[in-house]
Amino acid sequence: MARVSQVDFLVMGAGVAGLRAAVELARHGDVLVVTKESVAESNTHYAQGGIAVAMEGDQDVALHLEDTVNAGDGLVYRPAAQVLVAEGPVRVAELIEWGANFDTEAGELLRTREGAHSLPRILHANGDATGAEISRSLAAFARVHKRIHFAEWTTVTGLVVADGRVIAADLLDRTNHLERVSAGAVLIAAGGAGQVYSDTTNPAVATGDGIALAAEAGAELADMEFYQFHPTALSLPGVPRFLLSEALRGEGAYLRNDRGERFMERYHRLLELAPRDVVARAITREGMGATPADARIVHLDMRHIKNLDLHHRFPGISAFLSQYKLDLGRDLIPVRPAAHYLMGGIRTGLDGRTTLRGLYAAGEAACTGVHGANRLASNSLLEGLVFGARAAQSMLDDQLPIETAVAPLAVPVPLNDAEEARLEELIAKLQGSMWAYSGLLRDESTLRLGFAAQEACAAGLEELVAQGKGSRRLAEARAMSRVAHAILHSALARTESRGAHFRSDYPKRDDERFQKHSAFTGDGRVAFQEW
Ligand SMILES: Cc1cc2nc3c(=O)[nH]c(=O)nc-3n(C[C@H](O)[C@H](O)[C@H](O)COP(=O)(O)OP(=O)(O)OC[C@H]3O[C@@H](n4cnc5c(N)ncnc54)[C@H](O)[C@@H]3O)c2cc1C
C-alpha cells in the first residue's frame, strides 16, 4: 500500500508560476513543490526573448493593455489583461530585488521589441536566456526558505476529490513509488502541453498533465482550441524544433521564401512583426508545395544587420546554431512553425480559483482569458508572476482545512520493454495526428480524422491501465490524449477563424456567434460563454 502524508499547500510545477506562488504561500505554511524533473527543467527555463512589462507609468501600462487586447483578436478578457499589465511592474521589481539580473546598459534596463508590441518594453537577461535567469533567481530565493520543500523527479498522477473538493494528490517518484499527499489547497502550475504535437518548441515535461488531471477531477477547461504556433522554430531534419525567438525579428530579421523573396508584405502591414498566428500561417502557405514531399523551405535572414553584434545579443541561439554550422550573420536559417503556447487551459477567475473547490491554477496551465485567442509575445512569464502570486493569495484566504485522505492505493506495476515500445508508438501516432489534423490549418474533416487517431490512442492506453500498469510515461500519455480530446472538441465546435484557431472551412471571424469563450467539461460537450 502506498504511503499517505500531508502538507499545508501542494504546488504542482516549479516554473515561474509555481515558484512565485510557493514564495507567497511559505509565509503562512509548509509548501511542497512537486516537479517531474529537476527544478530547472520547465518551459520557463527555455524562455528566450524576455518578459514584457510596462514600467514607465500609466501611459505605458495603458499601451501594454491595448497591445495585449489587440493581439487577442477580440477575445481577451479585459479585466484579466488589466490585472496583468497593472500588477506586472510591481511583480517584476520584486523579482529584481530577489536577485534576477536583467540586461542593462549604463545602469538602465535594456528593452527590446517583439511582434505586435507598439514599443520596446521587453526586458531580457543574458541576451536570450531570460527564462533561465528567472527560473534560477526564483528557485534560489525559494530554496533558502525553510517552509518550501521540493519533490523533484516526482510526477503528480492523480487528484483526490471528496465531497466536491480536491483534498489530496497522488505522487509517483522515479522508483515508481506512490504516495498520497493531503493538502489544504492544491495549485496546478504544471505548464503547457506542446508535446501533444509532433512539432513543438516545448521541452519533454510539457505534456499537459495538470490540465488533464483537473479535467478528470471535474474542473472546467476553457479556450482549448487556441494553441499558439510559433512561426520560427529551426527546421533541420532530425534536429529538435529549437526556438528562434521573435526577438530576432524584433531586431530586424527578414523572412524569405525559397525564391529569396520577402513575402510578409502580402500578409500584413506589420510585416515580420505581425501577430504570431498571421506570420505562422504565412510561413506555412509559402512553404507548401503541391505535395508534402514538395515542401519549400522558408528562411530567417539577418545577414543585412550590421549595427548589432548578433552573437553578443543572442548568445544561446548562436551557440545552438553553431552546432549545425549555421551563423546568424552569415547564413539563411531554415524555419518552420511549431506548437508553442496554449492560450486555453483550466478555467480560473482573476484569483486563480478553478471551478472545483480546493483546486487552484496559474501560469500556462490556467486560462484567465488574459491572452484571448492569441498571446502577445513575452506576456506569459509576466502572467506566471502575476497570477502565481494571486492564486497563492486565494489559497491563503480560503483557509481550507486539511482532510486526511485514507483511501488505499494500488501500487502500479511497471511496464515491460514491449509495453514501453508500444506506449511510445501510441504517443508518436497521437502527436503526428494532432500536427496533421489539428494544427495551423484545420477543418471539420481533418478534425474528425484527429478524433479517430485520439480514440485509438486512448483505447491502447486504457488496455495498459486495465492491467494495473503505471509509470510516469503512461500518465503523460494519458494526459496528452485527454488534452488532445479537449482541443479537438473545442476546435470542432468553434466554426469560425480567430487568432490562433484557423478553420479552412470557416475562414472568417464570426463575432455574432463566437465572441465568447469555449467551456469544455470533459463529457465532449462544448459551450460558448461570455465572461
Ligand atoms: C522555447 C520557449 C521560449 C519561450 N520564450 C518566452 C519568452 O521569451 N517570454 C515569455 O513570456 N514566454 C516565453 N515562453 C513561454 C513561457 O516560457 C511559458 O509559458 C511559461 O514559462 C510557463 O510557466 P509555468 O510556470 O506556467 O509552467 P512551466 O514553466 O512550464 O513549468 C511547469 C512545471 O510543471 C512541472 N510538471 C508538469 N507536469 C507535472 C506533473 N505531472 N507532476 C509534477 N510536476 C509537473 C514541470 O516539471 C515544470 O516544473 C517560451 C516557451 C518556450 C517553450
The ligand as a Gaussian input file, in Angstrom:
#p B3LYP/6-31G(d) Opt

LIG

0 1
 C       11.345000      27.717000     -26.071000
 C       10.381000      28.643000     -25.370000
 C       10.612000      30.013000     -25.366000
 C        9.728000      30.878000     -24.704000
 N       10.019000      32.213000     -24.662000
 C        9.226000      33.023000     -23.928000
 C        9.560000      34.391000     -23.737000
 O       10.584000      34.858000     -24.221000
 N        8.733000      35.156000     -22.982000
 C        7.589000      34.671000     -22.402000
 O        6.870000      35.411000     -21.725000
 N        7.261000      33.378000     -22.562000
 C        8.042000      32.544000     -23.300000
 N        7.714000      31.235000     -23.415000
 C        6.514000      30.722000     -22.726000
 C        6.787000      30.631000     -21.237000
 O        8.090000      30.148000     -21.034000
 C        5.802000      29.725000     -20.529000
 O        4.500000      29.999000     -20.917000
 C        5.902000      29.912000     -19.025000
 O        7.238000      29.812000     -18.614000
 C        5.062000      28.875000     -18.313000
 O        5.357000      28.929000     -16.947000
 P        4.581000      27.977000     -15.940000
 O        5.115000      28.249000     -14.611000
 O        3.141000      28.093000     -16.164000
 O        4.979000      26.491000     -16.419000
 P        6.383000      25.819000     -16.753000
 O        7.493000      26.773000     -16.711000
 O        6.210000      25.026000     -17.986000
 O        6.579000      24.813000     -15.540000
 C        5.799000      23.640000     -15.441000
 C        6.288000      22.826000     -14.291000
 O        5.356000      21.796000     -14.027000
 C        6.038000      20.584000     -13.843000
 N        5.118000      19.485000     -14.132000
 C        4.421000      19.244000     -15.265000
 N        3.677000      18.142000     -15.120000
 C        3.906000      17.684000     -13.872000
 C        3.452000      16.553000     -13.142000
 N        2.594000      15.646000     -13.643000
 N        3.907000      16.389000     -11.877000
 C        4.808000      17.259000     -11.332000
 N        5.266000      18.328000     -11.986000
 C        4.819000      18.538000     -13.232000
 C        7.225000      20.678000     -14.763000
 O        8.201000      19.740000     -14.406000
 C        7.624000      22.131000     -14.518000
 O        8.359000      22.225000     -13.328000
 C        8.574000      30.341000     -24.081000
 C        8.344000      28.971000     -24.092000
 C        9.236000      28.114000     -24.722000
 C        8.965000      26.639000     -24.708000

